[in-house]
Amino acid sequence: MDAPVRPKVLSPARARGYDVARPAAPGRAGVDIPVLGRFLEISIHAPDVLDSLAFYERLGFSQATVGETWAHPYAVVTDGRLFIGLHCYEFPSPSLTFVQPDLMRRLEDIEALGIDLAFRRVGTDVFNEAGFTDPNGQMIALLEARTFSPPARASIETSWLGWFEEFALPVRDLEASREFWERLGFVSAETGDEPYPRIGLTSDSLDVALLRTSHLDRPALVFREPDMPDRIRRLRESGLEFSRELPRLLDPARNALLVAPEGTQLLLTTE
């Protein structure tokens, strides 16, 4: 059965008329460049790539064709909007990974923003990559080029989980986190207190929700649909087991938490 297709939905910032084009760092020769570049994938440490791959394909994700950049086993799955990179390699996971062409030269511009790099591997004879963390320890990785070719799948399609809404990131200090992410070019699109204090950030290719709560102990991928209770029921009937660790304050009749084999949290919600 084909994966369902959802009508195109604007991000909160676009729906409210904000310009979500990213601020640019000053480049050389007067050319402005985006701070992070283009979003590539949510990179995840997957000890058993084949096991994780089978799990996501069961949920309606498609596999992308990967290149030979990495020496370790690597696969990418997508619902047309979200790309998840499964790496049989230990690193701070999950990592938000972006492509920044000419990365070796652009690192000076990034450091000029007051960002300290956690690592850099650059040179004329290596695949250039670098990374840094946000105030909460969330890793952000930058690569000089793509590592996979996306399949012919429209961004308005969805998996059986529904519409991928955002990357939910638990934080200690909402305002400090907002300031950091806005330096990277994200736009603060909305704030709220239900079910947790939050700031929604948007960009041209990835939305991030900053959440101040002790009920979510690590990042989660959030999928949102009005008919999520029916989707949850059908997924249960298919034999999928949901976690009993649904974050507090979320109604279990309307929300559910799936945990992938590698530990990734998939939050299904109507909230």
C-alpha positions, 0 to 999 in steps of 0.5 A: 500500500502506498504511503499516504499523501498530505496536503502541503502545510506551511511552517508556523513562520511561513503561515504567519508571513515571516521571512524564514530565509536564514541570516548569512555569515559574511563570505569572501569576495563579498558573497554572503552564505547561510550560516549552517548551509542546507539541512541534510539528515538527522544522524543517528548511531545505529548499532544494527543498521539492518534492524533499524532499516527494517523498522523504518521501512515497516513504518512507510519510510523509503530507503535512499541511495547512499554514497561511499563517503563513510567507511562504516555501514550507513543507510538513509530513510525518508518519508519525503520530508524527514531524512534519518541517517543510520550510522554504525559508528559511535558519535553524539547521537542524534546529531543535526547534520547540514551541508556547507560547501567549501566548509574548510574556508567557512569555519572562520565565519562560523567561529566569528559568530562566537561558536567553539568547534567541538571537532574539525577534520579538514584538509585537501585530502580528506572529506571535510567535516566539523561540529559544535554543540548548542548550550544543551549539548545537542550536536550540530555537524557540518559536512562539505557535501551530501552523502546520499541521493534522495529518492523520488518521493515528494515532500508532501508524502508521509509515513504511517506516522503522519506529518513530521512536525519538528525536532523536539529538544529539551533545554535548561534555559529557553531564552539562552537556547533561543538566542543561540539558535537564532544566531544560526539563522533559525526564526522564533515562530511561536511560544506556548506553555501547553503541555510544556513551556516551549519556543518553536523555531523554524528554518527553510528545511527544519523546525526545532521545538525548544522544550523546558521539561523534565518529562522528556529526557532526550530529543524526539522526532515529533509527528502530528496529525488530527487523526493520530488516535486512529493511526496509533490504533492501526499501528498497534493492530499491525503488531507494533509495541509502543513505549510505556514511557510516554512523557507526562502530561500527554494524554495516552488516548491521543498520543503515543511514543515509539522507540526505534531499535537504536533508541530514537524516540518517535513522538506521535501526537495531536498536541 
